[in-house]
């Protein structure tokens, strides 16, 4: 074990063998986007089966579409979309909301 490493936290670099996975280091905004995506999927699980599949499809397509349309270095736009997504997620988490729809980006 090397100095500064905890047990079980050895290097994970290898020759591509089994069990040698490296994680990509994510920025703060990337972690927020990923967390928002997971939040939508969690919210979808709390809806009915038909609504769940529809919500998952809309969320998946919207996130993929925005990944292509929005430059990752346009921080103002990414932060705006995060705020907008959090509001939509908050709305989806209410029991009265059954589904979501896709909207055109402003």
C-alpha positions in Angstrom: 0.0 0.0 0.0 1.3 3.4 -0.9 1.6 6.4 1.3 -1.7 8.3 1.4 -3.8 5.5 0.0 -6.5 3.8 2.0 -7.0 0.1 2.0 -8.8 -1.0 -1.2 -7.9 2.2 -3.0 -4.9 1.1 -5.0 -4.3 2.1 -8.5 -6.9 0.9 -11.0 -4.7 1.1 -14.0 -3.9 -2.1 -15.7 -3.7 -3.8 -19.0 -7.5 -3.9 -19.5 -8.0 -7.0 -17.5 -11.0 -7.9 -15.5 -11.7 -5.6 -12.6 -9.6 -2.7 -13.9 -12.1 0.1 -14.4 -11.0 3.7 -14.4 -13.5 6.4 -13.7 -13.6 9.6 -15.6 -13.3 12.6 -13.4 -16.4 14.8 -13.8 -16.6 18.5 -13.3 -19.1 20.0 -10.9 -21.6 20.9 -13.6 -21.3 17.4 -15.1 -22.1 15.9 -11.7 -25.1 18.2 -11.4 -26.4 17.2 -14.9 -25.9 13.5 -14.1 -27.7 14.0 -10.7 -30.6 15.7 -12.4 -30.9 12.9 -15.0 -30.9 10.3 -12.2 -33.5 12.4 -10.3 -35.8 12.3 -13.3 -35.4 8.5 -13.5 -36.1 8.1 -9.8 -39.2 10.3 -10.1 -40.4 8.2 -13.1 -40.2 5.1 -10.9 -42.8 6.6 -8.6 -45.4 6.9 -11.4 -47.5 4.3 -13.0 -46.0 1.8 -15.5 -47.2 3.5 -18.6 -46.3 7.0 -17.4 -42.9 5.7 -16.3 -41.9 4.5 -19.7 -43.2 7.7 -21.3 -41.3 9.9 -18.8 -38.1 7.8 -19.2 -38.3 8.2 -23.0 -38.9 11.9 -22.9 -36.1 12.4 -20.4 -33.7 10.3 -22.4 -34.4 12.1 -25.6 -34.2 15.6 -24.1 -30.9 14.9 -22.4 -29.4 13.4 -25.6 -30.7 16.3 -27.7 -29.3 18.9 -25.3 -26.0 17.1 -25.2 -25.7 17.7 -29.0 -27.2 21.2 -29.1 -25.5 22.8 -26.1 -21.8 23.5 -26.0 -20.4 22.1 -22.7 -18.3 25.2 -22.3 -21.3 27.5 -22.5 -21.6 27.6 -18.7 -24.4 30.2 -18.6 -26.6 28.1 -20.8 -25.8 24.8 -18.9 -26.6 26.5 -15.6 -29.8 27.9 -17.0 -30.9 24.5 -18.3 -30.0 22.9 -14.9 -32.2 25.5 -13.1 -35.0 24.8 -15.6 -34.6 21.1 -15.2 -34.7 21.3 -11.4 -38.0 23.1 -11.6 -39.4 20.5 -13.9 -38.2 17.7 -11.6 -39.8 19.5 -8.6 -43.0 19.6 -10.6 -42.8 16.0 -11.6 -42.3 14.9 -8.0 -45.7 16.3 -7.0 -48.4 13.6 -6.8 -50.7 15.6 -9.1 -48.3 15.5 -12.0 -48.6 12.3 -14.0 -46.3 12.9 -17.0 -44.0 15.4 -18.8 -43.7 16.6 -22.3 -40.9 17.8 -24.4 -40.5 21.5 -24.9 -38.5 23.6 -27.4 -35.4 25.2 -25.9 -35.6 29.0 -25.7 
